[in-house]
Amino acid sequence: MDKLKEYAELLKRILTEQVELCRRQPVPDVETFLVINEEQGDYIWMNVGWQNEERVCGMTVYVRIRNGKFWIEEDWTEDGIATDLVREGVPKEDIVLAFHDPETRKDTDFAAA
């Protein structure tokens, strides 16, 4: 299996496991789900619904697979999706913390771009 297919399957598995954990303790009137566009390399964990008479609509995680790397655009998980990826053997140079500005990325252990 080539690297991009392997990365796509790994990310899909990690996010599916995370979403399933959230669904075990659901928030009333809030739906948690994945939006996956494998062709474009977009993986989004969303929450939509109502809580305390307020609209809930937002991303928990948004990761793009671009140029052979994981671009983490949004991540509101406790440990971070990057941690899960590294734990699964992904080299840090294949992970971009895109939610940081390009200058800050240079100071992390991960890829700058």
C-alpha positions as CSV (number, residue, x, y, z in Angstrom):
1,M,0.0,0.0,0.0
2,D,1.4,3.4,-0.9
3,K,2.0,6.1,1.7
4,L,-1.0,8.3,0.9
5,K,-3.5,5.4,1.1
6,E,-1.9,4.2,4.3
7,Y,-2.1,7.7,5.8
8,A,-5.7,8.1,4.7
9,E,-6.7,4.7,6.3
10,L,-4.8,5.5,9.5
11,L,-6.5,8.9,9.9
12,K,-9.9,7.5,9.1
13,R,-9.4,4.8,11.8
14,I,-8.2,7.3,14.4
15,L,-11.0,9.7,13.8
16,T,-13.6,7.0,13.7
17,E,-12.4,5.7,17.0
18,Q,-12.5,9.2,18.6
19,V,-16.0,9.9,17.3
20,E,-17.3,6.5,18.5
21,L,-16.0,7.3,22.0
22,C,-17.8,10.6,21.9
23,R,-21.0,8.9,20.8
24,R,-20.9,6.7,23.9
25,Q,-21.5,9.7,26.0
26,P,-23.7,11.8,23.8
27,V,-24.7,15.4,24.4
28,P,-28.5,15.7,24.1
29,D,-29.5,17.3,20.8
30,V,-25.9,17.5,19.5
31,E,-24.9,15.2,16.7
32,T,-21.2,14.2,16.3
33,F,-20.1,12.9,12.9
34,L,-17.3,12.7,10.4
35,V,-17.2,14.3,7.0
36,I,-14.6,12.6,4.8
37,N,-13.7,13.6,1.3
38,E,-11.0,11.0,0.4
39,E,-10.6,12.3,-3.1
40,Q,-9.5,15.7,-1.9
41,G,-7.9,14.5,1.4
42,D,-10.2,16.3,3.8
43,Y,-11.2,14.8,7.2
44,I,-13.5,16.7,9.5
45,W,-15.0,15.8,12.8
46,M,-18.1,17.9,13.3
47,N,-20.7,18.7,16.0
48,V,-24.1,20.1,15.1
49,G,-27.2,20.7,17.1
50,W,-28.5,22.7,20.1
51,Q,-27.2,23.1,23.6
52,N,-28.8,25.4,26.3
53,E,-30.9,27.1,23.6
54,E,-27.7,28.0,21.6
55,R,-26.7,26.7,18.2
56,V,-23.8,24.3,18.2
57,C,-22.0,24.0,14.8
58,G,-18.3,23.5,14.7
59,M,-15.3,21.4,14.0
60,T,-13.5,19.5,16.6
61,V,-10.8,18.3,14.2
62,Y,-10.0,19.2,10.6
63,V,-7.0,17.4,8.9
64,R,-6.0,17.6,5.3
65,I,-3.6,15.2,3.6
66,R,-1.5,17.3,1.2
67,N,1.8,16.7,-0.4
68,G,2.3,13.5,1.6
69,K,1.8,15.2,4.9
70,F,-0.9,15.6,7.5
71,W,-2.0,19.3,7.7
72,I,-3.8,19.7,11.1
73,E,-5.9,22.8,10.5
74,E,-8.1,22.5,13.6
75,D,-7.7,20.3,16.7
76,W,-9.8,20.6,19.9
77,T,-9.0,17.1,21.3
78,E,-7.4,16.7,24.7
79,D,-4.2,15.0,23.6
80,G,-4.1,16.2,20.0
81,I,-4.4,14.2,16.8
82,A,-0.7,14.7,16.2
83,T,0.0,12.7,19.3
84,D,-2.1,9.9,18.0
85,L,-0.4,10.0,14.6
86,V,3.1,9.9,16.2
87,R,2.0,7.0,18.5
88,E,1.0,5.1,15.3
89,G,4.5,5.6,13.8
90,V,4.0,8.7,11.6
91,P,7.3,10.7,11.6
92,K,6.9,14.2,12.9
93,E,8.3,15.6,9.7
94,D,5.1,14.4,8.0
95,I,2.8,16.4,10.4
96,V,2.2,20.1,10.0
97,L,0.5,21.9,12.8
98,A,-1.2,24.3,10.4
99,F,-3.3,26.0,13.1
100,H,0.0,27.7,14.1
101,D,1.3,30.5,11.9
102,P,4.3,29.6,9.7
103,E,6.8,31.3,12.0
104,T,5.6,29.5,15.1
105,R,5.7,26.1,13.2
106,K,9.4,26.5,12.9
107,D,9.7,26.3,16.7
108,T,7.8,23.0,17.0
109,D,9.1,19.4,16.6
110,F,6.9,19.0,13.6
111,A,7.1,20.0,10.0
112,A,6.9,23.8,9.2
113,A,5.2,23.1,5.8
